Amino acid sequence: MPNVADEEENDKEKPSARKLLSAVVPPGLSTRLKRKTKWKKPVTITLIILVIAVVSLGTWNWFAARNALRTASATQQTSMVTRGDIAVTITGSGVMEPMAKYDIVPMVKGSILSAPFEEGDVVNKDDLLYSFDDEDLRLSIDKAVNSIKKAEISNRSNYNAMKDWTVYAPASGRLSGFSAKAGDELSANAKLGELSNDETLLVTIPFSESQLKYIYVGQSAQLTSADFMTSDIYGTVSNISNAPVRSSDGSVLYNVEITLENPGAISAGMTFTANIDGQLSPASGTAALSENQTLSAKTAGTVKSVFVKDGDWVEKGQKILELTNDSVLNTIEKSNLDYSDLQISLASQQKQLEDYQIKSPITGTVIKKDAKAGDTVGNSTTSTVLATIADMSKMKFTMDVDELDIAKIKIGQPVKVTADALPEVDLSGIITQVLQEGTSQNGVTTYPVEVTIDAPGDLKIGMNVNASVVAESKTGVLKVPIEAVQKINGKSVVLVQPSGTASGGGSRSGTPPTSASPSNTPGSGNAASGGGASRRPSGASARSGNPMTSLLSPGASGSRNSSSAGTLAAAERREVVVGISSEDETEIISGLNEGEVIYVSTASSTSTSTNIMMGPGGGMGGMGAPAGGGTMRYSTGGSGSAGRSGGTSGR
């Protein structure tokens, strides 16, 4: 607040109405107005009122500007150019989430038989969570199994019928009476011809019971035929019958079968007697073919292929012909489809049986359990969540990063994490995902960035956390407080204290402050020591007509012997090249030397902002203010540098 002396001086400096009128009306004008009686009185009064209004407005603006500057409490601190490390950090916040979370939802309806877990339990992957009553499904599975077995029996029968479509020779022999050809329709068991084998003959000759004890199978037998008048025919006893037969004289005889290789002249029906080791047969026997069978087709069908002709000698098992049957083929195809459907249905039911045993999909913690043993689920139309399992061995959160900073974010970057709920705990995370699509709001686009914490400790789901990412860092560089560097016409400028000059106000970075309190003298152009950049425009002093004195324009302050103002007036305004900036410091690439003392300007005001009217001839604005005339707004706090972060900038 201005003191009493300032108010008195203000009163002394207020011009009277007569002085104001004489200041704006040229000398002798009032005399000439009096002499020129031709002027009308109303016009003269209007002109005078207009002149007084213009003068009053200018006077009010001048005093308002000076009083606004007097009420501002400005301080000036100093700091030393140091060398050290600097880092650019990007901050954000988010809400903790588990790495994976699964809602356990039933796939079947029924009663819960068991649920052997509770909230807070740690379960392993594939541990049993819920067991449902599956009796009805198991009965359906049993029926499906029986249906498949019936289909298998039917299929076997069909395939066996297909085997009979090929006719094979049942024995070796000569084929006779065979006339089948391709395209013929045959009925089941249809006769195809006869097979006769005359290479081996069977001669059956009777012997008495007393002779049988001297005869055995495999014994050589000499045959005699009246037709050939020879006894040089030999055979082998192949069978001895136990069934008695009556001879013509009433005696009991037993037939002995003798196998005879046909020398070529013997035919069926010829008669023989036998001598077996001196035992002469009491009667003769008849020769017969060893094999004489009827050839037939076991199943009905159409002759597809024929492989022999009538009169051919065929061996036992030789293929005679092949049949086909379209009706049977259609039946087999349909049976195969039905069998396949039954197998698919059974597999589906067996797969469904797994749904009656719900297992944990992950290793995690049960954070919610809403269903227990004895409950019946699946009767409502809405989905029922039985329980929720979360993997909290690792946790993650998503923070939004500004489009200006997203290029600095890379997967794998370390992240420092703090939680308001755990103020004593420092956590470490890592960036695991950067989404490529951003969200725009109020002209600013942000991109979601996922951060994973491998060791979450006592963090819980839903906790709010703050994150800090070191996007860029340098070591051993020159640096100054960020408030010390101001932008003027696109250039970075720093006020450097001349060597050997005592600093005013406070001190930064270990530089001892000097006593340089702001002067209360009206019109003083100095800045009081303390925080905040000066918002005064440069130019002449308040008394000379310009309401602001720039700290960046030494020598034009117009101060009244203020030691602080004198120091600032002697300061060197030096252009610098800056590098990266942290929240508090800025890297100096060139323009300053280590150990130099610089001014760090801050400003505070009793009002939030002050509008100061400047004429077209006003000088360059102060720190953070535009050069030239016009209306400028000066706000307290911050460095004066424009940006999305930091203090409030001057406009």
C-alpha positions as CSV (number, residue, x, y, z in Angstrom):
1,M,0.0,0.0,0.0
2,P,1.2,3.5,-0.7
3,N,2.3,5.5,2.4
4,V,1.0,8.9,3.6
5,A,3.9,10.7,2.1
6,D,3.1,9.2,-1.3
7,E,-0.5,10.3,-1.0
8,E,0.5,13.9,-0.1
9,E,2.9,14.0,-3.0
10,N,0.1,12.9,-5.2
11,D,-2.1,15.7,-4.0
12,K,0.6,18.2,-4.6
13,E,1.1,16.9,-8.1
14,K,-2.6,17.1,-9.0
15,P,-3.0,20.1,-11.3
16,S,-5.8,22.6,-10.7
17,A,-8.5,23.0,-13.4
18,R,-7.1,26.4,-14.3
19,K,-3.7,24.9,-14.8
20,L,-5.2,22.1,-16.9
21,L,-7.0,24.6,-19.0
22,S,-4.0,26.7,-19.5
23,A,-2.0,23.6,-20.4
24,V,-4.3,22.6,-23.2
25,V,-5.6,26.1,-24.4
26,P,-2.9,28.0,-26.3
27,P,-1.8,31.4,-24.8
28,G,-4.0,34.3,-25.8
29,L,-6.8,31.9,-26.9
30,S,-9.0,32.9,-24.0
31,T,-8.4,36.6,-24.8
32,R,-9.2,36.1,-28.4
33,L,-12.4,34.2,-27.4
34,K,-13.4,37.1,-25.4
35,R,-12.8,39.6,-28.2
36,K,-14.5,37.6,-30.9
37,T,-18.0,38.4,-29.8
38,K,-19.4,36.9,-33.1
39,W,-19.0,33.4,-31.7
40,K,-22.0,31.9,-30.2
41,K,-21.9,31.1,-26.5
42,P,-23.2,27.5,-26.7
43,V,-20.4,26.5,-29.2
44,T,-17.7,28.0,-26.9
45,I,-19.1,26.1,-23.9
46,T,-19.2,22.8,-25.8
47,L,-15.5,23.2,-26.9
48,I,-14.4,23.9,-23.4
49,I,-16.2,20.9,-22.0
50,L,-14.7,18.6,-24.6
51,V,-11.1,19.8,-23.9
52,I,-11.6,19.4,-20.1
53,A,-12.9,15.8,-20.7
54,V,-9.9,14.8,-22.7
55,V,-7.5,16.3,-20.2
56,S,-9.3,14.6,-17.3
57,L,-9.1,11.2,-19.0
58,G,-5.4,11.5,-19.6
59,T,-4.8,12.6,-16.1
60,W,-6.8,9.8,-14.6
61,N,-4.9,7.2,-16.7
62,W,-1.6,8.6,-15.7
63,F,-2.4,8.5,-12.0
64,A,-4.0,5.0,-12.2
65,A,-0.9,3.6,-13.9
66,R,1.5,5.2,-11.3
67,N,-0.7,4.0,-8.4
68,A,-0.8,0.5,-9.9
69,L,2.9,0.4,-10.0
70,R,3.2,1.6,-6.5
71,T,0.9,-1.1,-5.2
72,A,2.9,-3.8,-6.9
73,S,5.4,-5.5,-4.6
74,A,8.4,-6.4,-6.8
75,T,11.5,-8.2,-5.6
76,Q,14.6,-9.0,-7.4
77,Q,16.7,-12.1,-6.6
78,T,20.1,-13.2,-7.9
79,S,21.4,-16.6,-8.8
80,M,24.7,-18.0,-9.9
81,V,25.4,-19.9,-13.1
82,T,26.2,-23.4,-12.0
83,R,27.2,-26.6,-13.7
84,G,25.4,-29.9,-13.1
85,D,22.8,-32.3,-14.3
86,I,19.4,-31.5,-15.7
87,A,16.5,-33.7,-16.8
88,V,13.3,-33.1,-18.7
89,T,10.5,-35.0,-17.0
90,I,7.0,-35.8,-18.2
91,T,4.4,-36.3,-15.5
92,G,1.0,-37.9,-15.5
93,S,-1.5,-39.7,-13.3
94,G,-3.7,-42.8,-13.6
95,V,-5.7,-45.4,-11.7
96,M,-4.2,-48.8,-10.9
97,E,-5.5,-51.9,-12.8
98,P,-4.5,-55.5,-12.6
99,M,-2.5,-57.0,-15.5
100,A,-5.3,-59.4,-16.2
101,K,-8.9,-59.6,-14.9
102,Y,-11.4,-62.3,-15.7
103,D,-15.1,-62.5,-14.8
104,I,-16.2,-66.1,-14.3
105,V,-19.4,-66.6,-16.2
106,P,-21.3,-69.9,-16.3
107,M,-21.9,-71.6,-19.7
108,V,-24.5,-74.0,-18.4
109,K,-27.6,-73.9,-16.2
110,G,-28.0,-75.9,-13.0
111,S,-27.1,-76.2,-9.4
112,I,-23.7,-75.5,-8.0
113,L,-22.4,-78.6,-6.3
114,S,-19.1,-77.1,-5.0
115,A,-17.2,-73.8,-4.9
116,P,-14.0,-74.5,-2.9
117,F,-12.6,-71.0,-2.6
118,E,-13.2,-67.6,-0.9
119,E,-12.6,-64.0,-1.7
120,G,-8.9,-63.1,-1.2
121,D,-7.7,-66.6,-2.0
122,V,-4.9,-67.0,-4.4
123,V,-5.8,-69.6,-7.0
124,N,-3.6,-71.3,-9.6
125,K,-4.3,-71.7,-13.3
126,D,-6.7,-74.6,-13.9
127,D,-7.7,-74.9,-10.2
128,L,-11.4,-76.0,-9.8
129,L,-13.6,-73.0,-9.0
130,Y,-17.2,-74.3,-9.6
131,S,-18.7,-77.8,-10.1
132,F,-22.2,-78.0,-11.5
133,D,-24.7,-80.9,-11.5
134,D,-24.2,-82.7,-14.8
135,E,-26.4,-85.8,-14.4
136,D,-28.8,-85.0,-17.2
137,L,-26.0,-84.4,-19.6
138,R,-24.3,-87.7,-18.7
139,L,-27.5,-89.5,-19.5
140,S,-27.7,-87.9,-22.9
141,I,-24.1,-88.9,-23.5
142,D,-24.9,-92.6,-22.6
143,K,-27.8,-92.5,-25.1
144,A,-25.5,-91.1,-27.8
145,V,-22.9,-93.8,-27.2
146,N,-25.6,-96.5,-27.6
147,S,-26.8,-95.0,-30.8
148,I,-23.3,-95.0,-32.2
149,K,-22.9,-98.7,-31.3
150,K,-26.1,-99.6,-33.2
151,A,-24.9,-97.6,-36.2
152,E,-21.6,-99.5,-36.1
153,I,-23.5,-102.9,-36.2
154,S,-25.5,-101.7,-39.2
155,N,-22.4,-100.5,-40.9
156,R,-20.6,-103.8,-40.4
157,S,-23.6,-105.7,-41.9
158,N,-23.5,-103.4,-44.9
159,Y,-19.8,-103.8,-45.5
160,N,-20.1,-107.6,-45.1
161,A,-22.8,-107.6,-47.8
162,M,-20.3,-105.7,-50.0
163,K,-17.8,-108.4,-49.5
164,D,-20.2,-111.0,-51.1
165,W,-20.3,-108.8,-54.2
166,T,-17.2,-110.7,-55.3
167,V,-17.7,-114.4,-56.1
168,Y,-14.7,-116.6,-55.5
169,A,-14.2,-120.4,-56.4
170,P,-14.9,-122.5,-53.3
171,A,-12.7,-125.3,-54.6
172,S,-10.3,-126.2,-57.4
173,G,-12.0,-127.8,-60.4
174,R,-13.3,-127.4,-63.9
175,L,-16.1,-124.9,-64.4
176,S,-19.2,-126.2,-66.1
177,G,-22.6,-124.7,-66.8
178,F,-21.3,-121.1,-66.3
179,S,-23.1,-118.5,-68.4
180,A,-23.0,-115.2,-66.4
181,K,-22.0,-111.9,-68.2
182,A,-21.7,-108.2,-67.3
183,G,-25.0,-106.4,-66.8
184,D,-26.9,-109.6,-65.7
185,E,-29.2,-109.1,-62.6
186,L,-28.6,-111.9,-60.1
187,S,-30.7,-112.8,-57.1
188,A,-29.3,-113.9,-53.8
189,N,-28.0,-117.6,-53.9
190,A,-28.4,-117.8,-57.7
191,K,-26.5,-120.8,-59.2
192,L,-23.7,-119.8,-61.5
193,G,-22.3,-123.3,-62.5
194,E,-20.5,-126.5,-61.2
195,L,-16.9,-127.0,-60.2
196,S,-15.6,-130.6,-60.7
197,N,-12.1,-131.9,-59.7
198,D,-11.2,-135.2,-61.5
199,E,-7.5,-135.1,-60.7
200,T,-8.0,-136.8,-57.3
201,L,-10.5,-139.6,-56.8
202,L,-12.0,-141.0,-53.7
203,V,-12.7,-144.8,-53.6
204,T,-14.9,-146.0,-50.8
205,I,-14.4,-149.8,-50.1
206,P,-16.1,-151.8,-47.2
207,F,-14.1,-154.0,-44.7
208,S,-15.3,-156.2,-41.9
209,E,-15.0,-155.2,-38.3
210,S,-12.2,-157.8,-37.7
211,Q,-10.1,-156.3,-40.5
212,L,-10.3,-152.7,-39.2
213,K,-7.8,-153.4,-36.4
214,Y,-5.2,-153.9,-39.1
215,I,-6.1,-150.8,-41.0
216,Y,-5.1,-147.2,-40.2
217,V,-5.2,-143.7,-41.9
218,G,-2.2,-143.1,-44.1
219,Q,-1.7,-146.8,-44.9
220,S,-0.9,-147.7,-48.5
221,A,-3.7,-149.6,-50.3
222,Q,-3.5,-151.5,-53.5
223,L,-6.5,-151.2,-55.8
224,T,-7.7,-153.6,-58.4
225,S,-10.2,-152.7,-61.1
226,A,-12.0,-155.3,-63.3
227,D,-12.2,-152.6,-66.0
228,F,-8.4,-152.2,-66.3
229,M,-7.5,-155.9,-65.4
230,T,-4.6,-154.6,-63.4
231,S,-3.6,-154.4,-59.7
232,D,-0.9,-151.7,-60.1
233,I,-3.0,-148.9,-58.8
234,Y,-2.1,-147.6,-55.4
235,G,-3.8,-145.1,-53.1
236,T,-3.7,-144.0,-49.4
237,V,-6.2,-144.6,-46.6
238,S,-7.6,-141.2,-45.9
239,N,-10.6,-142.0,-43.6
240,I,-12.1,-145.0,-41.7
241,S,-15.8,-144.7,-40.9
242,N,-17.2,-145.8,-37.6
243,A,-20.7,-146.2,-39.0
244,P,-21.6,-149.8,-39.8
245,V,-23.3,-150.7,-43.1
246,R,-25.0,-154.0,-44.0
247,S,-23.8,-156.1,-46.9
248,S,-26.0,-158.0,-49.2
249,D,-25.5,-161.2,-47.2
250,G,-26.4,-159.4,-43.9
251,S,-22.9,-159.1,-42.5
252,V,-21.7,-155.8,-40.8
253,L,-19.1,-153.9,-42.7
254,Y,-17.3,-150.5,-42.3
255,N,-16.3,-148.2,-45.2
256,V,-12.7,-147.2,-45.7
257,E,-11.9,-144.2,-47.8
258,I,-8.9,-144.4,-50.1
259,T,-7.6,-141.3,-51.9
260,L,-6.3,-142.0,-55.4
261,E,-4.3,-139.7,-57.8
262,N,-6.0,-140.1,-61.1
263,P,-3.5,-141.3,-63.7
264,G,-5.8,-139.9,-66.4
265,A,-7.9,-142.9,-67.3
266,I,-10.0,-143.3,-64.2
267,S,-13.3,-141.6,-64.0
268,A,-16.0,-141.4,-61.4
269,G,-18.2,-144.5,-61.1
270,M,-15.6,-147.1,-61.7
271,T,-15.4,-150.0,-59.2
272,F,-12.4,-151.2,-57.2
273,T,-11.4,-153.8,-54.6
274,A,-8.5,-153.2,-52.2
275,N,-5.8,-155.0,-50.4
276,I,-4.5,-153.2,-47.4
277,D,-1.5,-155.0,-45.8
278,G,-2.9,-158.4,-46.7
279,Q,-6.5,-157.5,-45.7
280,L,-8.6,-158.1,-48.8
281,S,-11.9,-156.2,-49.0
282,P,-14.9,-158.5,-48.9
283,A,-16.7,-156.3,-51.4
284,S,-15.9,-153.7,-54.1
285,G,-16.3,-149.9,-53.9
286,T,-17.0,-147.0,-56.3
287,A,-14.7,-144.2,-57.3
288,A,-16.0,-140.6,-57.0
289,L,-14.6,-137.1,-57.6
290,S,-12.8,-135.6,-54.6
291,E,-14.4,-132.1,-55.2
292,N,-17.7,-131.4,-56.9
293,Q,-19.4,-128.2,-55.8
294,T,-22.0,-125.8,-57.0
295,L,-20.9,-122.2,-57.7
296,S,-23.4,-119.5,-56.6
297,A,-23.8,-115.8,-55.7
298,K,-24.6,-115.2,-52.1
299,T,-26.2,-111.7,-52.5
300,A,-28.3,-110.0,-55.2
301,G,-26.9,-107.5,-57.5
302,T,-25.8,-106.5,-61.0
303,V,-22.9,-108.3,-62.7
304,K,-20.2,-105.7,-63.0
305,S,-17.2,-107.8,-64.2
306,V,-16.6,-111.5,-65.2
307,F,-13.1,-113.0,-65.0
308,V,-13.6,-116.7,-66.3
309,K,-15.5,-118.6,-68.9
310,D,-17.3,-121.9,-69.0
311,G,-14.9,-125.0,-69.2
312,D,-12.0,-123.2,-67.5
313,W,-10.0,-124.9,-64.8
314,V,-10.0,-122.6,-61.7
315,E,-8.2,-122.8,-58.4
316,K,-9.7,-122.6,-55.1
317,G,-10.2,-118.8,-54.1
318,Q,-9.9,-117.6,-57.7
319,K,-12.1,-114.5,-58.5
320,I,-15.0,-115.5,-60.7
321,L,-17.0,-112.3,-61.0
322,E,-18.0,-109.0,-59.3
323,L,-21.4,-107.6,-58.5
324,T,-22.7,-104.1,-57.7
325,N,-25.8,-102.8,-56.0
326,D,-26.9,-99.1,-56.0
327,S,-29.5,-99.5,-53.4
328,V,-27.0,-101.0,-50.9
329,L,-24.5,-98.3,-51.8
330,N,-27.0,-95.5,-51.0
331,T,-27.9,-97.3,-47.7
332,I,-24.2,-97.5,-46.8
333,E,-23.6,-93.8,-47.6
334,K,-26.6,-92.7,-45.5
335,S,-25.5,-95.0,-42.7
336,N,-22.0,-93.4,-42.8
337,L,-23.5,-89.9,-42.6
338,D,-25.7,-90.9,-39.7
339,Y,-22.8,-92.4,-37.9
340,S,-20.7,-89.2,-38.4
341,D,-23.6,-87.1,-37.0
342,L,-23.8,-89.3,-34.0
343,Q,-20.0,-89.0,-33.4
344,I,-20.2,-85.2,-33.7
345,S,-23.1,-85.0,-31.3
346,L,-21.3,-87.2,-28.8
347,A,-18.1,-85.0,-29.1
348,S,-20.2,-81.9,-28.6
349,Q,-21.8,-83.3,-25.5
350,Q,-18.5,-84.4,-24.1
351,K,-17.1,-81.0,-24.7
352,Q,-20.1,-79.4,-23.0
353,L,-19.4,-81.6,-20.0
354,E,-16.2,-79.6,-19.5
355,D,-18.4,-76.5,-18.9
356,Y,-19.8,-78.1,-15.8
357,Q,-16.4,-77.9,-14.3
358,I,-15.2,-74.2,-14.3
359,K,-11.5,-73.8,-13.8
360,S,-9.4,-70.7,-13.1
361,P,-8.2,-69.2,-16.4
362,I,-5.1,-67.6,-14.7
363,T,-3.1,-67.6,-11.5
364,G,-4.4,-64.7,-9.5
365,T,-6.4,-63.5,-6.5
366,V,-10.1,-63.8,-6.0
367,I,-11.3,-60.2,-5.7
368,K,-15.0,-61.1,-5.8
369,K,-17.2,-64.2,-5.2
370,D,-20.9,-63.8,-5.9
371,A,-22.1,-67.5,-6.1
372,K,-21.6,-70.4,-3.7
373,A,-22.4,-74.1,-3.4
374,G,-26.2,-74.7,-3.5
375,D,-27.0,-71.7,-5.7
376,T,-28.9,-72.3,-9.0
377,V,-27.7,-70.2,-11.9
378,G,-28.7,-69.8,-15.6
379,N,-32.4,-69.2,-15.1
380,S,-32.3,-65.4,-15.8
381,T,-31.8,-63.8,-19.2
382,T,-28.9,-61.7,-18.0
383,S,-25.3,-62.9,-17.8
384,T,-24.4,-63.9,-14.3
385,V,-20.9,-63.2,-13.0
386,L,-20.0,-65.9,-10.5
387,A,-16.6,-64.5,-9.4
388,T,-13.8,-62.3,-10.6
389,I,-10.1,-63.3,-10.7
390,A,-7.3,-60.7,-11.1
391,D,-3.6,-61.2,-11.7
392,M,-2.0,-58.7,-9.3
393,S,1.5,-60.0,-9.5
394,K,2.0,-57.1,-11.9
395,M,-0.2,-54.0,-12.1
396,K,-0.6,-51.3,-14.7
397,F,-2.2,-47.9,-15.2
398,T,-2.7,-45.6,-18.2
399,M,-1.7,-41.9,-18.2
400,D,-2.4,-39.3,-20.9
401,V,0.6,-37.6,-22.5
402,D,0.4,-34.3,-24.4
403,E,0.9,-34.4,-28.1
404,L,4.0,-32.1,-27.7
405,D,5.6,-34.7,-25.5
406,I,4.5,-38.0,-26.9
407,A,7.5,-38.2,-29.3
408,K,9.7,-38.4,-26.2
409,I,8.0,-41.4,-24.8
410,K,9.4,-44.8,-25.8
411,I,8.5,-48.4,-24.8
412,G,10.9,-49.6,-22.1
413,Q,11.5,-46.2,-20.5
414,P,11.6,-46.4,-16.7
415,V,8.9,-44.5,-14.8
416,K,8.9,-43.3,-11.2
417,V,5.6,-43.9,-9.5
418,T,4.1,-42.6,-6.3
419,A,0.7,-43.1,-4.7
420,D,-1.2,-40.7,-2.5
421,A,-2.4,-43.6,-0.4
422,L,1.2,-44.8,0.1
423,P,3.2,-41.6,0.6
424,E,6.3,-43.3,2.0
425,V,6.6,-45.8,-0.8
426,D,8.5,-45.2,-4.1
427,L,7.7,-47.5,-6.9
428,S,9.3,-48.2,-10.3
429,G,7.5,-48.9,-13.5
430,I,8.2,-49.3,-17.2
431,I,6.4,-48.1,-20.3
432,T,4.9,-51.1,-22.0
433,Q,2.5,-49.6,-24.6
434,V,2.0,-46.3,-26.4
435,L,-1.3,-46.1,-28.3
436,Q,-1.1,-44.7,-31.8
437,E,-4.5,-43.0,-31.6
438,G,-5.0,-40.0,-29.5
439,T,-8.0,-38.1,-28.0
440,S,-8.6,-34.4,-28.8
441,Q,-10.3,-32.2,-26.3
442,N,-10.4,-28.4,-26.2
443,G,-7.8,-28.2,-29.0
444,V,-5.3,-30.4,-27.1
445,T,-4.6,-34.0,-28.2
446,T,-3.4,-36.6,-25.7
447,Y,-2.2,-40.1,-26.2
448,P,-2.8,-43.0,-23.7
449,V,0.5,-44.5,-22.4
450,E,0.5,-47.8,-20.4
451,V,2.9,-48.2,-17.5
452,T,3.5,-51.6,-15.9
453,I,4.7,-52.1,-12.3
454,D,6.5,-55.4,-11.8
455,A,6.5,-55.2,-8.0
456,P,3.3,-53.4,-7.0
457,G,3.8,-54.2,-3.3
458,D,0.8,-52.8,-1.3
459,L,-0.8,-51.1,-4.3
460,K,-4.5,-52.0,-4.8
461,I,-6.8,-51.9,-7.7
462,G,-8.3,-48.4,-8.1
463,M,-5.6,-46.5,-6.3
464,N,-4.6,-43.2,-7.8
465,V,-0.9,-42.9,-8.7
466,N,1.4,-40.2,-10.1
467,A,4.0,-40.9,-12.7
468,S,7.2,-39.1,-13.7
469,V,9.2,-40.1,-16.8
470,V,12.7,-38.7,-17.5
471,A,12.3,-38.0,-21.2
472,E,15.8,-36.4,-21.7
473,S,18.7,-35.7,-19.4
474,K,22.2,-34.1,-19.6
475,T,25.1,-34.1,-17.2
476,G,27.7,-31.5,-16.5
477,V,26.0,-28.6,-18.3
478,L,25.6,-24.9,-17.4
479,K,22.2,-24.2,-16.0
480,V,20.2,-21.3,-14.4
481,P,16.8,-21.0,-12.8
482,I,14.1,-21.1,-15.4
483,E,12.7,-17.7,-14.3
484,A,16.0,-16.1,-15.2
485,V,15.5,-16.6,-18.9
486,Q,13.0,-14.4,-20.7
487,K,11.9,-14.2,-24.3
488,I,12.1,-10.9,-26.1
489,N,11.4,-10.7,-29.8
490,G,12.1,-14.4,-30.2
491,K,15.4,-14.2,-28.4
492,S,16.4,-15.6,-25.0
493,V,17.7,-12.9,-22.7
494,V,19.3,-13.0,-19.2
495,L,20.2,-10.0,-16.9
496,V,23.8,-10.5,-15.8
497,Q,25.0,-8.6,-12.7
498,P,28.3,-6.7,-13.2
499,S,31.2,-8.1,-11.3
500,G,31.7,-6.5,-7.9
501,T,28.1,-5.2,-7.7
502,A,26.0,-6.1,-4.6
503,S,22.9,-7.9,-5.5
504,G,19.5,-6.6,-4.5
505,G,16.7,-8.5,-2.9
506,G,17.1,-12.2,-2.3
507,S,19.6,-14.8,-3.6
508,R,19.3,-18.1,-5.5
509,S,21.7,-21.0,-5.7
510,G,23.7,-20.0,-2.7
511,T,24.4,-16.4,-3.6
512,P,24.1,-14.2,-0.5
513,P,21.5,-11.5,-0.9
514,T,22.1,-7.7,-0.4
515,S,19.7,-5.3,1.2
516,A,17.9,-3.5,-1.5
517,S,14.4,-2.8,-0.4
518,P,12.1,-1.2,-3.0
519,S,11.9,2.5,-2.9
520,N,8.5,4.1,-2.0
521,T,9.4,7.2,-3.9
522,P,6.7,8.0,-6.5
523,G,7.9,7.3,-10.0
524,S,10.6,4.9,-9.0
525,G,11.4,2.5,-11.8
526,N,13.1,-0.2,-9.8
527,A,11.8,-3.8,-9.1
528,A,11.6,-4.8,-5.4
529,S,13.4,-8.0,-4.5
530,G,11.5,-11.3,-4.2
531,G,9.8,-13.8,-6.5
532,G,8.1,-13.2,-9.9
533,A,9.2,-11.5,-13.1
534,S,8.7,-7.8,-13.5
535,R,5.8,-7.0,-15.8
536,R,6.7,-3.2,-16.3
537,P,7.2,-2.1,-19.9
538,S,10.4,-0.3,-20.7
539,G,10.6,3.3,-21.6
540,A,10.8,6.6,-19.7
541,S,9.9,7.0,-16.0
542,A,6.4,7.6,-14.8
543,R,7.1,11.2,-14.3
544,S,8.2,11.6,-17.9
545,G,5.0,10.1,-19.1
546,N,5.7,6.3,-19.5
547,P,4.1,4.3,-16.6
548,M,6.5,1.3,-16.7
549,T,10.3,1.0,-16.2
550,S,11.8,-2.2,-17.7
551,L,14.3,-4.2,-15.8
552,L,15.6,-5.3,-19.2
553,S,16.4,-1.6,-20.2
554,P,19.0,-0.4,-17.7
555,G,19.8,3.2,-17.7
556,A,16.2,4.4,-18.4
557,S,14.7,3.7,-15.1
558,G,14.3,7.2,-13.7
559,S,14.7,5.9,-10.2
560,R,15.3,8.3,-7.3
561,N,18.7,7.0,-6.1
562,S,17.4,3.6,-5.2
563,S,20.4,1.3,-4.7
564,S,18.4,-1.7,-6.1
565,A,17.4,0.3,-9.2
566,G,20.9,1.4,-9.7
567,T,22.1,-2.1,-9.6
568,L,19.5,-3.2,-12.2
569,A,20.4,-0.2,-14.3
570,A,23.9,-1.4,-14.4
571,A,22.9,-5.0,-15.3
572,E,24.0,-6.4,-18.6
573,R,21.2,-7.7,-20.8
574,R,22.8,-10.7,-22.5
575,E,21.4,-13.0,-25.2
576,V,21.9,-16.7,-24.6
577,V,21.3,-20.0,-26.4
578,V,19.3,-22.4,-24.2
579,G,19.0,-26.1,-24.3
580,I,16.6,-28.4,-22.5
581,S,14.6,-27.3,-19.5
582,S,13.4,-29.1,-16.4
583,E,10.6,-27.8,-14.2
584,D,13.0,-25.5,-12.4
585,E,16.1,-25.0,-14.4
586,T,17.2,-24.3,-18.0
587,E,20.3,-25.4,-19.8
588,I,22.6,-22.7,-21.1
589,I,24.5,-23.7,-24.2
590,S,26.2,-20.4,-24.8
591,G,26.2,-16.8,-23.6
592,L,27.0,-17.3,-19.9
593,N,30.0,-18.6,-17.9
594,E,30.0,-20.7,-14.8
595,G,30.0,-18.6,-11.7
596,E,28.4,-15.5,-13.2
597,V,25.6,-13.9,-11.2
598,I,22.3,-13.3,-12.9
599,Y,19.0,-11.7,-11.9
600,V,16.0,-13.9,-11.3
601,S,12.8,-11.8,-11.5
602,T,9.5,-12.5,-9.9
603,A,6.5,-10.2,-9.2
604,S,3.6,-10.1,-6.9
605,S,0.7,-7.7,-6.9
606,T,-2.2,-6.8,-4.6
607,S,-4.5,-7.2,-7.6
608,T,-4.8,-10.1,-10.0
609,S,-4.2,-8.0,-13.0
610,T,-3.8,-4.3,-14.1
611,N,-4.7,-2.9,-17.5
612,I,-2.3,-0.1,-18.4
613,M,-3.0,2.1,-21.4
614,M,0.0,3.0,-23.4
615,G,0.2,5.4,-26.2
616,P,1.6,4.5,-29.6
617,G,5.0,5.8,-28.5
618,G,5.4,3.5,-25.5
619,G,8.6,1.6,-25.2
620,M,9.3,-2.2,-25.1
621,G,7.3,-4.2,-22.5
622,G,8.9,-5.8,-19.5
623,M,9.7,-9.5,-19.1
624,G,7.1,-11.6,-20.8
625,A,5.3,-8.5,-22.2
626,P,5.1,-7.6,-25.9
627,A,6.9,-4.6,-27.2
628,G,5.2,-1.5,-28.5
629,G,2.1,0.4,-27.4
630,G,-1.5,-0.8,-26.9
631,T,-3.2,-2.4,-24.0
632,M,-1.2,-5.0,-21.9
633,R,-2.3,-7.2,-19.1
634,Y,0.2,-8.1,-16.3
635,S,-0.6,-11.0,-14.1
636,T,1.2,-12.1,-10.9
637,G,3.1,-15.4,-10.6
638,G,5.1,-17.5,-13.0
639,S,8.0,-16.8,-15.1
640,G,6.3,-14.9,-17.9
641,S,7.2,-17.5,-20.5
642,A,4.3,-18.7,-22.5
643,G,3.6,-22.4,-22.5
644,R,1.1,-25.1,-21.5
645,S,2.9,-25.6,-18.1
646,G,4.4,-23.2,-15.6
647,G,3.2,-19.9,-14.3
648,T,0.7,-17.5,-15.9
649,S,2.2,-15.6,-18.8
650,G,1.8,-11.9,-19.6
651,R,-0.5,-11.1,-22.5
